């Protein structure tokens, strides 16, 4: 996994999230120890960064599998059931990801 892919994910999410997503939570993607992307939806403007911080919900997933989810090549429910994605913390925060994934897919031209 490359730092470039994690940077690409962070930049893409920042574009999709915008200044006020209404997300209202802090969500961290932990790329299996290779880095993190954190969406801070509690502050306005919202921020997306690679700064590791406490989160309401942490999703552990490879950057490659997250990109597959953005491109609709991997269903989030199946990823969870197959152990490709693990969720720690407030599961309701993870459930709010649906609209964000849809926006990311649209931005990726899928």
Secondary structure, 3 states (H helix, E strand, C coil): CCHHHHHHHHHHHHHHHCCCCCCCCEEEEECCCCCEEEEECCCCCCEEECCCCCCCEEEEECHHHHHHHHCCCCCHHHHHHCCCEEEEECHHHHHCHHHHHHHHHHHCCC
